[in-house]
Amino acid sequence: MSVSPARAVAFATIRRTFEQDAFTDRALRAEAQSAGVQSGRDFGLATTLAFGTVQRRATLDYVITELTGRAIDRFDGRVLAALRLGLFQILFLDRIPSHAAVDESVELAKPSHGAGLVNAVLRRAGREGPALLDALGDETPQRAAVKHSVPLWLAQLWWDELGAQGARDLLAVVNEPAEAALRVNTLVASADEVVAELTALGVASHEATGLPEGLVLDDAFDVHGSELWARGAVMAQSRASMLVARLVDPTPGERVLDLCAAPGAKTTHLAALMEGEGEIVAVERHAGRAGSLVTTCARMQATIVGVEVSDAGRGRDSQRKFDRVLVDPPCSGLGTLQSRPDLRWRVTAETITALAGVQAQILTKAADALAPGGTLVYSVCTISAAEGAHQIDSLLAQNPALSPDDLQAAAPLWENGEMQGPVRDLATMPHRHATDGFSISRLRLSGG
């Protein structure tokens, strides 16, 4: 029996993720390219299988352990990947026949002589697996970590910071597909022109509330393989990410400093909002990423952007002051788990502590670069107070000349008036707003 291209690509991606520490999205692209599966239904299925299996690892491993009585580290890598892939299809994908999931998983396990074990476990899972899942609860962080497939430390973090119900609500969506959104690059095309081109391709979309350049896709669309992307008319970008440049609120002719700028979605958005007039200094520490940023700016026709290779945390050589500074530093990315399936298994509590130190250094240097009367926006795509609100607390304590803005009126994602009183640290949440989780703050320097 042969294995379908989609399952073969997903299987190889899962193995590379857990055995070679590869990034799932990059491994998927590489395996799909090698197999000639780069678009269409097969690529969509391969993505669903690979991303879902990686995301659901903790739940799948719980079921495997319950059905076999074996610790996960006792399984051969090929057998374990076949079991995880088969179980994910049986337990979480209603539209895939169980026999197809079983038969092809058995075929994938044959080279390691584990076919018999995979066959027996998956057939038993078809009978007993649903009941095992139904018995899982999320009354405590420990149980929630298994049910929703996240590390225990992360379930505990959200329990502590969001409360039990808030954590449960968030965990209930972190394994759902991420919203597909595009930002229209107004330096190249109008939103109406892009909508017309998408419609001609059979791709439906709708406007993003409060974001004139934002579109939410209602149909599948290969953004990076499209002519729209090639000519710089669109950028794949979540609504929460688009909100960041909107809150920087640059005007044509201003001087803007963008720290930690790669890969460039927000940088090029700033350039569009400035209508191609003024100056943006985009700082990136890694030379390779800086080179990619230059390429992105060229594709997006963001000609006012100058890319500088330097370490934002150590300070720049220039003493120039800027009207606006954007700080979008390295962070744990916990607000993007829906689109980055392996991230939850990479980040640790210690990662957050280390990143918080880096973020504080960069924020201090950013404040030093502000001109009197200037604006500083800080954003992180995470759901972690240590990387968000606590950073702003520390910066304000060190800099009495800085004062926070109330962002309540500038938050188009809230359509039901849920925010009461001043909003210093604007939080977008996947379970409330169907977009990435971000923490965004805006500060002003006195004078000017």
BADOTI-639728 format. One line per 3 residues: their letters; for each residue x, z, y of C-alpha. Coordinates in nm, 2 decimals, m for minus. Layout:
<pakes>
A) X/Z/Y; ... .
</pakes>
This chain:
<pakes>
MSV) 0.00/0.00/0.00; 0.13/m0.08/0.35; 0.12/0.15/0.65 .
SPA) m0.05/0.03/0.96; 0.18/m0.04/1.26; 0.01/0.23/1.47 .
RAV) 0.07/0.50/1.21; 0.42/0.39/1.15; 0.50/0.41/1.52 .
AFA) 0.33/0.75/1.55; 0.51/0.88/1.24; 0.85/0.78/1.37 .
TIR) 0.78/0.92/1.71; 0.67/1.26/1.57; 0.99/1.28/1.36 .
RTF) 1.21/1.19/1.66; 1.03/1.45/1.87; 1.07/1.74/1.63 .
EQD) 1.39/1.65/1.44; 1.59/1.48/1.72; 1.45/1.67/2.02 .
AFT) 1.34/1.33/2.17; 1.08/1.32/2.45; 0.76/1.20/2.29 .
DRA) 0.67/0.94/2.55; 1.01/0.78/2.55; 1.03/0.79/2.18 .
LRA) 0.69/0.63/2.15; 0.78/0.35/2.39; 1.11/0.28/2.20 .
EAQ) 0.94/0.28/1.86; 0.65/0.07/1.98; 0.89/m0.19/2.13 .
SAG) 1.09/m0.20/1.81; 0.78/m0.26/1.60; 0.63/m0.51/1.85 .
VQS) 0.34/m0.27/1.92; 0.34/m0.25/2.30; m0.02/m0.30/2.41 .
GRD) m0.37/m0.33/2.28; m0.56/m0.13/2.02; m0.25/m0.06/1.80 .
FGL) m0.06/0.09/2.09; m0.36/0.29/2.20; m0.40/0.43/1.85 .
ATT) m0.03/0.51/1.81; m0.04/0.70/2.14; m0.34/0.90/2.03 .
LAF) m0.18/0.99/1.70; 0.16/1.07/1.83; 0.05/1.27/2.14 .
GTV) m0.22/1.45/1.96; m0.01/1.55/1.66; 0.27/1.68/1.89 .
QRR) 0.03/1.87/2.11; m0.16/2.03/1.81; 0.16/2.13/1.62 .
ATL) 0.08/2.50/1.62; m0.27/2.46/1.49; m0.17/2.20/1.23 .
DYV) 0.12/2.42/1.11; m0.13/2.71/1.07; m0.35/2.50/0.85 .
ITE) m0.05/2.38/0.65; 0.07/2.73/0.59; m0.28/2.85/0.49 .
LTG) m0.33/2.57/0.24; 0.02/2.58/0.09; 0.14/2.94/0.13 .
RAI) 0.47/2.80/0.24; 0.66/2.86/0.56; 0.69/2.55/0.78 .
DRF) 1.07/2.55/0.77; 1.07/2.50/0.39; 0.93/2.15/0.42 .
DGR) 1.13/1.83/0.43; 1.11/1.66/0.77; 0.95/1.35/0.64 .
VLA) 0.69/1.54/0.44; 0.61/1.77/0.73; 0.56/1.48/0.97 .
ALR) 0.33/1.31/0.72; 0.13/1.63/0.67; 0.10/1.69/1.04 .
LGL) 0.00/1.33/1.11; m0.25/1.32/0.83; m0.40/1.66/0.92 .
FQI) m0.44/1.56/1.28; m0.65/1.26/1.18; m0.86/1.45/0.94 .
LFL) m0.93/1.75/1.16; m0.94/1.61/1.51; m1.03/1.24/1.50 .
DRI) m1.39/1.17/1.38; m1.36/0.79/1.39; m1.08/0.76/1.14 .
PSH) m1.19/0.77/0.77; m1.03/1.05/0.58; m0.92/0.82/0.30 .
AAV) m0.72/0.61/0.54; m0.54/0.92/0.69; m0.47/1.05/0.34 .
DES) m0.35/0.72/0.18; m0.12/0.62/0.46; 0.03/0.96/0.50 .
VEL) 0.10/0.97/0.13; 0.27/0.63/0.17; 0.48/0.76/0.45 .
AKP) 0.60/1.06/0.24; 0.70/0.85/m0.06; 1.07/0.80/0.03 .
SHG) 1.12/1.18/0.01; 0.93/1.22/m0.32; 0.68/1.44/m0.14 .
AGL) 0.38/1.20/m0.19; 0.21/1.43/m0.45; 0.23/1.73/m0.23 .
VNA) 0.10/1.54/0.08; m0.19/1.39/m0.13; m0.29/1.73/m0.26 .
VLR) m0.27/1.92/0.07; m0.46/1.65/0.27; m0.74/1.62/0.02 .
RAG) m0.78/1.99/0.02; m0.77/1.99/0.39; m1.07/1.75/0.39 .
REG) m1.27/2.01/0.21; m1.14/2.34/0.36; m0.97/2.24/0.69 .
PAL) m1.29/2.24/0.91; m1.37/2.59/0.80; m1.02/2.71/0.88 .
LDA) m1.05/2.56/1.23; m1.40/2.71/1.28; m1.26/3.05/1.20 .
LGD) m1.00/3.03/1.47; m1.10/3.23/1.79; m0.95/3.28/2.13 .
ETP) m1.04/3.64/2.19; m0.68/3.74/2.24; m0.36/3.55/2.36 .
QRA) m0.23/3.56/2.00; m0.54/3.39/1.86; m0.58/3.15/2.15 .
AVK) m0.22/3.03/2.10; m0.30/2.92/1.75; m0.64/2.77/1.83 .
HSV) m0.53/2.58/2.13; m0.17/2.51/2.01; 0.05/2.66/2.27 .
PLW) 0.34/2.90/2.25; 0.23/3.27/2.26; 0.43/3.34/2.57 .
LAQ) 0.23/3.07/2.76; m0.11/3.20/2.64; 0.00/3.55/2.75 .
LWW) 0.12/3.42/3.09; m0.21/3.25/3.17; m0.40/3.56/3.04 .
DEL) m0.21/3.77/3.28; m0.23/3.54/3.58; m0.57/3.38/3.54 .
GAQ) m0.76/3.64/3.35; m0.89/3.61/3.00; m1.18/3.36/3.08 .
GAR) m0.97/3.16/3.32; m0.70/3.12/3.05; m0.95/3.03/2.78 .
DLL) m1.11/2.76/3.01; m0.77/2.61/3.09; m0.65/2.62/2.73 .
AVV) m0.97/2.44/2.62; m0.86/2.12/2.81; m0.48/2.11/2.76 .
NEP) m0.51/1.89/2.45; m0.76/1.65/2.61; m0.64/1.31/2.74 .
AEA) m0.52/1.32/3.09; m0.72/1.15/3.36; m0.59/0.80/3.44 .
ALR) m0.55/0.75/3.81; m0.37/0.49/4.03; m0.25/0.51/4.39 .
VNT) m0.29/0.19/4.58; 0.02/0.11/4.77; m0.12/0.02/5.11 .
LVA) 0.21/m0.14/5.22; 0.13/m0.42/4.97; m0.24/m0.43/4.91 .
SAD) m0.57/m0.27/5.00; m0.78/m0.06/4.77; m1.05/m0.32/4.78 .
EVV) m0.80/m0.59/4.67; m0.68/m0.38/4.38; m1.03/m0.29/4.27 .
AEL) m1.12/m0.66/4.27; m0.81/m0.75/4.06; m0.89/m0.47/3.81 .
TAL) m1.25/m0.58/3.78; m1.13/m0.94/3.71; m0.93/m0.79/3.42 .
GVA) m1.23/m0.60/3.29; m1.11/m0.26/3.40; m1.37/m0.04/3.58 .
SHE) m1.26/0.22/3.83; m1.40/0.45/4.10; m1.28/0.60/4.42 .
ATG) m1.09/0.93/4.42; m1.28/1.17/4.64; m1.10/1.23/4.97 .
LPE) m0.81/1.01/4.88; m0.87/0.66/5.03; m0.58/0.51/4.83 .
GLV) m0.67/0.68/4.50; m0.85/0.51/4.21; m0.96/0.67/3.89 .
LDD) m0.97/0.43/3.59; m1.27/0.43/3.37; m1.12/0.19/3.11 .
AFD) m0.78/0.17/2.94; m0.52/m0.02/3.14; m0.15/m0.09/3.08 .
VHG) m0.03/m0.01/3.43; 0.34/m0.06/3.37; 0.28/m0.39/3.20 .
SEL) 0.06/m0.53/3.48; 0.12/m0.77/3.76; m0.02/m0.52/4.00 .
WAR) 0.26/m0.28/3.91; 0.53/m0.55/3.91; 0.46/m0.65/4.27 .
GAV) 0.44/m0.28/4.38; 0.07/m0.28/4.46; 0.00/0.04/4.25 .
MAQ) 0.16/0.35/4.12; 0.04/0.55/3.83; m0.02/0.89/3.99 .
SRA) m0.26/1.18/3.94; m0.50/1.28/4.21; m0.33/1.61/4.25 .
SML) 0.01/1.44/4.30; m0.15/1.21/4.56; m0.27/1.52/4.75 .
VAR) 0.08/1.63/4.82; 0.18/1.35/5.05; m0.16/1.37/5.22 .
LVD) m0.08/1.73/5.30; 0.26/1.65/5.44; 0.05/1.43/5.67 .
PTP) 0.34/1.22/5.82; 0.28/0.98/6.11; 0.45/0.65/6.19 .
GER) 0.78/0.70/6.36; 0.86/1.05/6.24; 1.17/1.17/6.05 .
VLD) 1.09/1.30/5.71; 1.31/1.47/5.45; 1.21/1.44/5.09 .
LCA) 1.40/1.68/4.86; 1.43/1.62/4.49; 1.26/1.29/4.55 .
APG) 1.29/1.10/4.21; 1.11/0.94/4.05; 0.95/0.84/4.38 .
AKT) 0.57/0.85/4.36; 0.55/1.09/4.65; 0.83/0.93/4.84 .
THL) 0.67/0.59/4.84; 0.33/0.75/4.92; 0.49/0.90/5.24 .
AAL) 0.63/0.56/5.33; 0.28/0.41/5.30; 0.12/0.68/5.51 .
MEG) 0.38/0.62/5.78; 0.29/0.25/5.77; 0.65/0.15/5.72 .
EGE) 0.76/0.30/6.05; 1.01/0.59/6.10; 1.26/0.73/5.85 .
IVA) 1.25/0.90/5.52; 1.57/1.05/5.37; 1.51/1.09/5.00 .
VER) 1.75/1.33/4.83; 1.82/1.32/4.46; 2.10/1.51/4.28 .
HAG) 2.14/1.28/3.98; 2.30/0.95/4.04; 2.11/0.77/3.77 .
RAG) 1.77/0.90/3.89; 1.87/0.81/4.25; 1.94/0.46/4.14 .
SLV) 1.60/0.44/3.98; 1.45/0.57/4.30; 1.62/0.29/4.50 .
TTC) 1.46/0.04/4.25; 1.12/0.20/4.29; 1.13/0.20/4.67 .
ARM) 1.23/m0.17/4.66; 0.94/m0.26/4.43; 0.70/m0.06/4.65 .
QAT) 0.84/m0.22/4.97; 0.92/0.13/5.11; 1.19/m0.01/5.34 .
IVG) 1.21/0.30/5.56; 1.34/0.51/5.27; 1.71/0.59/5.25 .
VEV) 1.83/0.75/4.92; 2.10/1.01/4.94; 2.27/1.15/4.63 .
SDA) 2.33/1.52/4.69; 2.23/1.87/4.57; 1.93/2.00/4.77 .
GRG) 2.00/2.35/4.65; 2.36/2.36/4.78; 2.27/2.21/5.11 .
RDS) 2.34/1.87/5.27; 2.64/1.77/5.48; 2.41/1.65/5.76 .
QRK) 2.28/1.90/6.02; 2.00/1.67/6.14; 1.66/1.82/6.18 .
FDR) 1.33/1.67/6.05; 0.97/1.66/6.17; 0.85/1.71/5.81 .
VLV) 1.02/1.83/5.49; 0.87/1.79/5.14; 1.01/2.02/4.87 .
DPP) 0.90/1.90/4.52; 1.17/2.08/4.31; 1.23/2.09/3.94 .
CSG) 0.96/2.30/3.78; 0.83/2.39/3.44; 0.56/2.12/3.46 .
LGT) 0.29/2.34/3.30; 0.02/2.16/3.49; 0.09/1.83/3.31 .
LQS) 0.06/1.93/2.95; m0.21/1.67/2.89; 0.02/1.38/2.97 .
RPD) 0.35/1.54/2.84; 0.27/1.64/2.48; 0.61/1.79/2.39 .
LRW) 0.66/1.99/2.71; 0.49/2.30/2.59; 0.75/2.32/2.30 .
RVT) 1.04/2.28/2.54; 0.96/2.53/2.82; 1.02/2.90/2.77 .
AET) 0.96/3.21/2.98; 1.33/3.21/3.05; 1.30/2.85/3.17 .
ITA) 1.06/2.96/3.44; 1.30/3.24/3.55; 1.59/3.00/3.58 .
LAG) 1.38/2.74/3.77; 1.25/3.00/4.01; 1.60/3.07/4.12 .
VQA) 1.67/2.70/4.18; 1.35/2.66/4.37; 1.43/2.95/4.60 .
QIL) 1.76/2.80/4.69; 1.61/2.46/4.77; 1.33/2.61/4.98 .
TKA) 1.59/2.80/5.19; 1.78/2.48/5.26; 1.46/2.30/5.33 .
ADA) 1.36/2.55/5.60; 1.70/2.51/5.76; 1.64/2.14/5.80 .
LAP) 1.31/2.17/6.00; 1.30/2.08/6.36; 1.11/2.33/6.59 .
GGT) 0.74/2.27/6.54; 0.81/2.10/6.21; 0.61/2.11/5.89 .
LVY) 0.73/2.21/5.54; 0.53/2.13/5.23; 0.61/2.29/4.90 .
SVC) 0.46/2.15/4.57; 0.51/2.22/4.20; 0.32/2.06/3.91 .
TIS) 0.29/2.39/3.73; 0.06/2.68/3.67; 0.30/2.97/3.72 .
AAE) 0.29/3.22/4.01; 0.67/3.27/3.99; 0.72/2.90/4.08 .
GAH) 0.43/2.88/4.33; 0.29/3.16/4.53; 0.58/3.40/4.48 .
QID) 0.82/3.14/4.62; 0.62/3.12/4.94; 0.60/3.50/4.96 .
SLL) 0.98/3.52/4.95; 1.03/3.24/5.20; 0.79/3.38/5.46 .
AQN) 0.95/3.73/5.42; 1.29/3.57/5.50; 1.17/3.35/5.78 .
PAL) 0.94/3.51/6.04; 0.94/3.19/6.24; 0.75/3.02/5.96 .
SPD) 0.37/3.06/5.93; 0.14/2.92/5.66; m0.14/2.67/5.71 .
DLQ) m0.50/2.73/5.58; m0.55/2.43/5.34; m0.91/2.49/5.27 .
AAA) m1.03/2.21/5.49; m0.77/1.97/5.35; m0.87/2.00/4.99 .
PLW) m1.09/1.70/4.89; m1.09/1.80/4.52; m1.33/2.09/4.59 .
ENG) m1.67/1.94/4.63; m1.87/2.25/4.55; m1.74/2.49/4.81 .
EMQ) m1.58/2.71/4.55; m1.29/2.83/4.78; m1.38/3.12/5.00 .
GPV) m1.17/3.22/5.30; m0.82/3.10/5.39; m0.63/2.90/5.13 .
RDL) m0.25/2.94/5.16; m0.15/2.82/4.82; m0.38/2.54/4.71 .
ATM) m0.41/2.52/4.33; m0.55/2.22/4.14; m0.65/2.31/3.79 .
PHR) m0.71/2.07/3.49; m1.02/2.26/3.38; m1.18/2.27/3.72 .
HAT) m1.07/1.94/3.88; m0.99/1.71/3.59; m0.64/1.64/3.73 .
DGF) m0.29/1.79/3.70; m0.23/2.15/3.78; m0.04/2.18/4.11 .
SIS) 0.04/2.45/4.35; 0.08/2.33/4.71; 0.16/2.52/5.03 .
RLR) 0.22/2.41/5.39; 0.42/2.60/5.64; 0.50/2.54/6.01 .
LSG) 0.81/2.64/6.21; 0.74/2.79/6.55; 0.86/2.61/6.87 .
G) 0.86/2.25/6.96 .
</pakes>
